[in-house]
Amino acid sequence: PLSIAEDINRVVDKPGMGMRLLRNGVGWWKYGKVILSPATHGRNITSNLILADMAGLSVFRPHRIIQAAKSLRKGAKGQTDAYYDEAKEFGSFLTDSFAGAELPDMLNVSQDARGLLKGLSKMRGIMRKPAAAYQYEEHLFKMAFFIDQRKMGKSAKLAAEAAEEGLFNYRRVPWLIDKLRTTGVVPFVTFTYKAIPATGRALARRPGAVNRYGNIFRTFEHGESPDERKALWPDQRDGWMRLPGKDARGRTTLLNLSYILPLSNPRELLSSGGFLGQGGPSSPLASMPLAQLVSALVTQQDPFT
């Protein structure tokens, strides 16, 4: 399989010390930003639910998610399960997840280490748990999509390919995209790279599914005056949904959907907040971990959240 070939290539083609340090630093930054954030886990679940809906697994078929959970549980225990076994044989979506592709080496330490390394191994074993939870969230929806495709009569191979296309295979990206994400130039470029064609496919094949989320936006924003929208910061005018009511100071409450709705992510490339969150076009510099750290220290606001 391609995923195994790519893993072998990573082992054979070892980068220099400087590049390894850079990749590990970006990996740890992503771990803190994504894996350790409860809000990001909520976003991951919501985003996968929407992506599955846009790709063909309706939100009105929750029993598929229950079936997927049962299959994953049996597979994890080494028990026989027809869907799990087919997914392992004909697809790679049970290994090609965000955690597996974007945090490749940072949590790997030999279990046979002694002394300090043995203690480090135990600590990293604990730290793998939230990464495993994030990975499970992706596997759950991909397996649900796979089962739904099989129930519709598709072969196991075609069902696996549909699951990887609809809910993103994070490992399969061009060389340039891989370098951009691993070096931190554009750390979350993979989602954008995958979201643009996914949105295009959904608009062409299932415009009603895409319009459903537009209707949700319009429902919440009903009654909002143009002046209210103009008063927002430039980066809050796209991809942010107004919530009912006001806060204790009478201010409008907004929910950032930029990292949830795939159709808002491509638009973010043209209208994001820019460096230090002051508006204007986005640039690769604004997405780099160091730039975001400086921005957070100066503005006392986390640009990621």
C-alpha positions in Angstrom: 0.0 0.0 0.0 1.0 3.6 -0.6 1.0 4.5 3.1 3.5 1.7 3.9 5.7 2.9 1.0 5.7 6.4 2.2 6.6 5.3 5.7 9.6 3.4 4.3 10.7 6.4 2.3 10.6 8.6 5.4 12.9 6.1 7.2 15.3 5.8 4.3 15.4 9.6 3.4 16.4 11.0 6.8 16.6 14.9 6.9 19.4 16.7 8.6 19.5 17.5 12.3 18.2 21.1 11.8 15.2 19.9 9.7 14.4 17.1 12.3 14.4 19.7 15.1 12.1 22.0 13.1 9.7 19.2 12.3 9.6 18.0 15.9 9.0 21.6 17.0 6.1 22.0 14.6 4.7 18.6 15.7 4.7 19.5 19.4 3.1 22.9 18.5 0.3 21.1 16.6 0.0 18.6 19.5 -0.6 21.5 21.9 -2.9 23.4 19.6 -5.0 20.5 18.3 -4.7 17.3 20.3 -4.8 18.9 23.8 -7.6 21.3 23.1 -11.1 20.0 24.0 -12.6 22.6 21.7 -10.6 21.2 18.8 -11.9 17.7 19.5 -15.4 19.2 19.3 -14.5 20.9 16.0 -13.1 17.6 14.7 -16.3 15.7 15.4 -18.5 18.5 13.9 -16.3 18.9 10.9 -16.3 15.1 10.1 -20.1 15.0 10.5 -20.5 17.8 8.0 -17.9 16.4 5.6 -19.7 13.0 5.7 -23.0 14.7 5.1 -21.6 16.6 2.1 -20.1 13.4 0.7 -23.3 11.4 1.0 -23.7 10.0 4.5 -26.8 12.0 5.7 -26.8 13.3 9.3 -30.2 11.6 9.5 -28.5 8.1 9.5 -26.9 8.1 12.9 -27.2 4.4 13.1 -24.3 4.1 10.8 -22.1 5.8 13.4 -23.3 3.3 16.0 -22.4 0.4 13.6 -19.0 1.9 13.0 -18.3 2.2 16.7 -19.1 -1.5 17.1 -16.8 -2.5 14.2 -14.0 -0.4 15.6 -14.4 -1.9 19.0 -14.3 -5.5 17.7 -11.3 -4.7 15.5 -9.4 -3.2 18.4 -10.0 -6.3 20.5 -8.8 -8.5 17.6 -12.3 -10.0 17.0 -13.6 -10.8 13.6 -15.7 -8.1 12.0 -16.6 -8.1 8.3 -16.5 -4.4 7.8 -13.4 -3.8 9.8 -11.5 -6.6 8.0 -12.6 -5.2 4.6 -11.6 -1.7 5.6 -8.1 -2.9 6.6 -7.7 -5.0 3.4 -9.0 -2.6 0.8 -8.3 0.9 2.3 -5.8 2.8 4.4 -8.2 5.2 6.1 -7.8 3.5 9.4 -4.1 4.6 9.4 -4.1 7.8 7.3 -5.4 10.2 9.9 -4.3 13.7 11.1 -2.5 12.3 14.1 -0.8 9.6 12.0 0.3 11.9 9.2 1.1 15.2 11.0 2.5 13.9 14.2 4.7 11.1 12.8 7.6 10.7 15.2 7.1 12.9 18.2 5.4 10.3 20.4 7.5 7.3 19.4 10.0 6.0 22.0 11.3 2.5 22.4 9.4 0.5 25.0 12.6 -1.3 25.9 14.5 1.9 27.0 16.1 2.1 30.4 16.3 4.7 33.1 15.4 8.2 31.9 14.2 7.0 28.5 12.0 4.4 30.2 10.3 7.2 32.2 10.0 9.3 29.1 8.4 6.3 27.3 5.8 6.1 30.0 5.0 9.8 29.9 4.6 9.7 26.1 2.4 6.6 26.5 0.1 8.8 28.5 0.4 11.6 26.0 -0.7 9.2 23.2 -4.1 8.9 24.7 -5.5 12.3 23.6 -3.9 11.7 20.1 -5.6 8.3 20.0 -8.9 10.0 20.9 -8.5 12.5 18.0 -7.6 9.7 15.7 -10.6 7.6 16.8 -12.9 10.5 16.0 -11.7 10.4 12.4 -11.8 6.6 12.1 -15.4 6.6 13.4 -16.8 8.7 10.7 -14.7 7.2 8.0 -15.8 3.7 9.0 -19.4 4.9 9.2 -19.1 6.2 5.6 -17.5 3.0 4.5 -20.3 0.9 6.0 -22.9 3.2 4.4 -21.3 2.8 1.0 -21.2 -1.0 1.4 -24.8 -1.0 2.4 -25.6 0.9 -0.8 -24.0 -1.9 -2.8 -20.5 -0.6 -3.6 -17.6 -3.0 -3.5 -15.2 -2.9 -0.5 -12.5 -1.2 -2.7 -14.8 1.5 -4.0 -16.3 2.1 -0.6 -12.8 2.5 0.9 -11.8 5.0 -1.8 -15.0 7.0 -1.3 -14.3 7.2 2.5 -10.8 8.4 1.9 -12.0 11.0 -0.7 -14.9 12.3 1.3 -13.3 12.5 4.7 -9.7 13.3 3.7 -6.6 11.1 3.5 -4.1 13.2 5.4 -1.1 11.1 4.2 -1.8 11.4 0.5 -0.6 14.9 -0.4 1.9 16.3 -2.9 5.5 16.8 -1.9 5.1 20.6 -1.6 2.0 20.4 0.7 3.9 17.9 2.9 6.8 20.3 3.2 4.6 23.3 4.0 2.9 21.5 6.8 5.8 19.7 8.3 8.1 22.8 8.4 5.3 25.0 9.8 5.2 27.4 6.8 1.5 26.7 6.5 0.9 24.2 9.4 -2.7 23.4 8.6 -2.5 23.6 4.8 -3.7 19.9 4.5 -7.3 20.7 5.5 -7.4 23.7 3.0 -5.9 21.6 0.3 -8.5 18.8 0.8 -11.4 21.1 1.6 -11.4 23.0 -1.7 -12.0 20.0 -4.0 -14.4 18.5 -1.4 -16.5 21.6 -1.4 -16.4 21.6 -5.2 -17.6 18.0 -5.4 -20.3 18.6 -2.9 -21.6 21.7 -4.8 -21.7 19.7 -8.0 -23.2 16.5 -6.6 -25.2 17.5 -3.5 -25.9 21.2 -3.6 -28.7 20.7 -1.1 -26.3 19.4 1.5 -24.1 22.5 1.2 -27.1 24.8 1.2 -28.3 23.2 4.4 -25.4 24.8 6.3 -26.0 28.1 4.5 -29.5 28.1 5.8 -28.3 27.5 9.3 -26.1 30.6 8.9 -29.0 32.7 7.6 -31.3 31.5 10.3 -29.0 32.6 13.1 -28.2 35.9 11.4 -31.8 36.8 10.7 -32.5 40.3 12.0 -28.8 41.3 12.1 -28.4 44.8 10.8 -25.7 45.7 8.2 -24.1 48.0 10.8 -23.7 45.1 13.2 -21.8 43.1 10.6 -19.7 46.1 9.6 -18.7 46.7 13.2 -17.0 43.3 13.3 -13.2 42.9 12.7 -12.5 42.1 9.1 -11.6 38.5 9.9 -14.9 37.9 11.7 -17.1 38.7 8.7 -16.5 35.4 7.0 -16.7 32.0 8.6 -18.1 33.4 11.9 -21.8 32.7 12.8 -23.7 35.1 15.1 -25.3 33.3 18.1 -28.6 34.3 19.7 -28.5 36.9 22.5 -25.8 39.1 23.8 -23.1 38.8 26.4 -23.1 40.5 29.8 -21.8 43.7 28.2 -24.4 43.7 25.5 -22.0 42.6 22.8 -22.7 40.2 19.9 -21.5 36.6 20.5 -19.9 34.8 17.5 -18.9 31.2 16.8 -15.8 30.7 14.7 -16.6 28.0 12.1 -13.5 28.6 10.0 -12.0 25.3 11.1 -15.3 23.4 11.0 -17.1 24.2 7.7 -14.9 23.2 4.7 -16.7 25.7 2.5 -15.5 28.6 4.7 -11.9 27.4 4.7 -11.0 28.3 1.0 -12.6 31.7 1.6 -10.3 32.2 4.6 -7.4 32.3 2.2 -8.6 35.5 0.7 -10.2 37.2 3.7 -8.4 36.0 6.9 -7.3 38.3 9.7 -3.7 38.6 8.6 -0.7 39.1 10.9 -1.5 40.2 14.5 -5.3 39.8 13.7 -5.6 43.3 12.3 -7.4 42.3 9.1 -6.3 42.2 5.5 -5.3 39.3 3.3 -3.7 36.3 4.9 -0.2 35.2 4.2 1.9 32.1 4.9 3.7 34.2 7.5 0.5 34.6 9.6 0.1 30.8 9.8 3.5 30.0 11.1 3.8 28.8 14.7 6.3 31.6 15.7 4.2 34.3 14.1 1.1 33.1 15.9 3.0 33.0 19.2 4.1 36.6 18.7 0.6 37.6 17.7 -0.8 36.0 20.9 1.7 37.7 23.1 1.1 41.2 21.5 -2.7 41.1 21.2 -3.4 38.8 24.2 -5.7 36.8 21.8 -5.0 33.3 20.4 -5.3 33.6 16.6 -5.9 29.9 16.3 -9.0 29.9 18.5 
